Amino acid sequence: MPVLVITGTGTEVGKTVTTAAVAAAALAAGQSVAVLKAAQTGVRPDERGDADEVARLAGAVTATELARFPEPLAPGTAARRAGMAPVHPHEVAEAAAKLATEHDLVLVEGAGGLLVRFDAAGGTLADAARLLNAPVLVVASAGLGTLNTTELTARELSARELELAGVVIGSWPDAADLASRCNVMDLPEVAAAPLLGALPAGAGALQPADFRTAAPEWLAPRLYGMWDAEAFRIREAP
């Protein structure tokens, strides 16, 4: 798995923190890691972006950002409004492929969901994943509504003949409600893919050293961790 594309079922589902956790777990397993942010929006030139945040939390990763647009909008829209050149899927794929020649693992983090548009031609993260022939990890929310957005994302990946590596819950609450606990059982079914982890709420606020120590406990072995999906389901079963 030299390249793993990471998308979310929407915004604010914990995609960047999940990317950092995978990076930290891979580093702990002795892998060299690069993180590629395809398009950063809503951040000034002097502010830290998502790739910087992954590096802060995870440690010694190669952090790369292809483009940055000032307004917090879809990349294609933000580029157009700023009068800037957009990012195209082939550019994302080329950058990731180059990083893969120099690293054991390249994590490509998208912006928002799978079909958020990068350019006027309608290019998306899914198109970049197709060019890379890379598996896609979906980060989902825990609570009510997540089954619909997760299944829609999984169906789109299937329609495009892209591999869905699995689903990670980006923020698991300290006191999970009934919907969240039921979703632990239902997410693998609607996605037709395994649940590969659950990050505790507030994980991104941990001190970097604590984050790096804990990250493997939140992720399944496929993501370089030791998290046990069956034990988690039993513990959280309603």
C-alpha positions in Angstrom: 0.0 0.0 0.0 2.5 2.7 -1.1 -0.2 5.3 -1.6 -3.4 5.6 0.5 -6.0 8.2 -0.4 -7.9 9.6 2.5 -11.3 11.2 2.1 -14.2 12.1 4.3 -18.0 11.7 4.1 -18.1 15.5 4.4 -16.3 18.3 6.2 -15.3 18.3 9.9 -15.4 14.6 10.3 -11.8 14.2 11.6 -10.0 13.6 8.3 -6.8 15.5 9.1 -6.5 14.0 12.6 -7.1 10.6 11.1 -4.4 11.2 8.5 -2.1 12.2 11.3 -2.9 9.0 13.3 -2.2 6.8 10.3 1.1 8.6 9.7 2.1 8.3 13.4 1.2 4.6 13.5 3.2 4.0 10.3 6.2 5.9 11.6 6.0 3.8 14.8 6.1 0.7 12.6 9.3 1.9 11.0 7.9 3.2 7.8 8.9 6.4 6.1 5.9 8.6 5.4 4.9 11.5 3.2 1.6 13.4 3.5 0.3 15.2 0.4 -2.6 17.8 0.8 -4.1 18.0 -2.6 -5.6 21.5 -2.1 -5.8 23.6 1.1 -8.6 26.1 1.3 -9.5 28.8 3.9 -6.0 29.4 5.1 -3.8 32.5 4.7 -0.2 32.1 3.4 1.2 32.6 6.9 -1.1 30.1 8.6 -0.5 26.4 9.2 -2.4 24.1 6.9 -3.6 20.5 7.3 -0.3 19.0 6.1 1.5 21.1 8.7 -1.0 19.9 11.4 -0.3 16.3 10.4 3.4 16.9 10.7 3.0 18.6 14.1 1.0 15.6 15.5 2.6 12.7 13.8 6.3 13.7 13.7 8.9 13.2 11.0 6.8 13.1 7.9 7.4 14.8 4.6 4.5 17.3 4.4 3.6 18.7 1.0 0.8 21.0 -0.1 0.0 21.4 -3.9 -2.0 24.6 -3.7 -3.5 27.0 -1.2 -6.6 29.1 -1.7 -7.7 31.8 0.7 -11.5 31.2 1.0 -13.0 28.2 2.8 -14.7 26.8 -0.2 -14.5 23.8 -2.5 -11.0 23.9 -4.2 -12.4 24.6 -7.7 -14.6 27.4 -6.5 -11.9 28.9 -4.3 -9.4 28.8 -7.1 -11.8 30.5 -9.5 -12.7 33.2 -7.0 -9.1 33.9 -6.2 -8.1 34.1 -9.9 -5.6 31.3 -9.3 -4.8 28.2 -11.2 -6.7 25.2 -9.9 -5.3 21.8 -8.9 -6.0 19.0 -11.4 -6.2 15.3 -10.6 -3.3 14.4 -12.7 -1.1 16.8 -10.8 -2.2 15.2 -7.5 -1.4 11.8 -8.9 2.0 12.9 -10.3 3.0 14.4 -7.0 1.9 11.3 -5.0 3.7 9.0 -7.4 6.9 10.9 -7.1 6.7 10.9 -3.3 6.0 7.1 -3.4 9.5 6.6 -5.0 11.1 8.1 -1.9 8.8 6.9 0.9 7.3 3.7 2.1 3.8 5.3 2.5 2.2 8.3 0.9 -1.0 9.6 2.4 -3.0 11.8 0.1 -5.6 13.9 2.0 -8.5 15.4 0.0 -10.6 18.4 0.8 -14.1 17.6 2.1 -15.7 14.7 0.5 -14.8 12.4 -2.4 -16.5 14.4 -5.2 -15.6 17.9 -4.2 -14.4 19.5 -7.4 -10.8 20.5 -7.9 -11.2 22.3 -11.3 -13.7 23.6 -13.9 -13.6 20.2 -15.7 -15.1 18.5 -12.6 -11.9 16.7 -11.6 -12.1 15.2 -8.1 -10.1 13.2 -5.5 -11.7 10.1 -6.9 -10.1 10.8 -10.3 -6.7 11.2 -8.6 -7.2 7.8 -6.9 -8.1 6.2 -10.2 -4.9 7.5 -11.8 -2.9 6.2 -8.9 -4.8 2.9 -8.7 -4.7 3.6 -4.9 -7.1 2.4 -2.2 -9.3 4.9 -0.5 -9.9 5.2 3.3 -13.1 6.9 4.2 -13.3 8.9 7.4 -16.9 9.1 8.8 -18.7 10.7 11.7 -20.1 8.6 14.5 -23.6 9.7 14.9 -27.0 10.0 13.2 -26.8 10.5 9.5 -23.4 8.8 9.0 -24.8 5.6 7.5 -26.3 7.5 4.5 -23.2 9.6 3.7 -20.9 6.6 4.2 -23.0 4.3 1.9 -23.2 7.0 -0.8 -19.4 7.4 -0.7 -18.9 3.6 -0.8 -21.3 3.2 -3.7 -19.5 5.9 -5.7 -16.1 4.2 -5.1 -17.6 0.9 -6.2 -19.1 2.5 -9.3 -15.7 3.8 -10.2 -14.1 0.5 -9.5 -12.0 2.0 -6.7 -10.9 0.0 -3.7 -12.5 1.0 -0.4 -9.8 0.1 2.1 -12.2 0.6 5.0 -13.8 3.2 7.3 -12.5 5.0 10.3 -14.7 6.9 12.7 -13.0 10.2 13.0 -14.2 11.3 16.4 -15.7 8.8 18.9 -17.5 10.6 21.7 -16.7 9.9 25.4 -20.3 9.0 26.0 -21.7 7.6 22.8 -25.4 7.9 22.2 -27.6 5.0 20.9 -27.2 6.0 17.2 -23.5 6.0 17.4 -23.3 2.7 19.2 -25.7 1.1 16.6 -23.6 2.7 13.8 -20.6 0.7 14.9 -22.5 -2.4 13.9 -24.0 -1.0 10.7 -21.1 1.0 9.2 -19.2 -2.1 7.9 -22.5 -3.4 6.4 -23.5 -0.2 4.5 -19.9 0.4 3.3 -19.2 -3.3 2.5 -15.8 -2.7 4.0 -14.2 -3.2 7.4 -14.2 -0.7 10.2 -10.5 0.1 10.6 -10.5 2.4 13.6 -12.1 4.9 15.9 -10.3 8.0 17.1 -11.4 9.4 20.5 -13.0 12.9 20.5 -10.4 15.5 21.1 -7.5 13.4 19.9 -6.1 16.3 17.9 -5.8 18.4 21.1 -3.4 15.9 22.7 0.3 16.8 23.0 2.2 15.4 20.0 4.1 12.9 22.1 0.9 11.6 23.6 -0.8 11.5 20.2 2.1 9.5 18.7 2.1 7.0 21.6 -1.7 6.4 21.4 -2.3 6.5 17.7 -1.6 2.7 17.1 -4.3 2.0 19.7 -6.9 3.7 17.5 -6.2 1.9 14.2 -6.5 -1.6 12.9 -3.4 -3.6 11.8 -4.0 -2.7 8.1 -3.3 0.9 9.2 -0.2 -0.1 11.2 -2.1 -0.2 14.5 -3.5 -2.7 17.0 -7.1 -1.7 17.4 -9.5 -4.6 17.6 -12.8 -3.9 15.7 -14.6 -6.9 17.3 -13.6 -6.0 20.8 -14.7 -2.4 20.1 -18.1 -3.6 18.8 -18.7 -5.8 21.8 -17.8 -3.0 24.2 -20.0 -0.4 22.5 -22.9 -2.7 21.6 -26.3 -1.2 22.5 
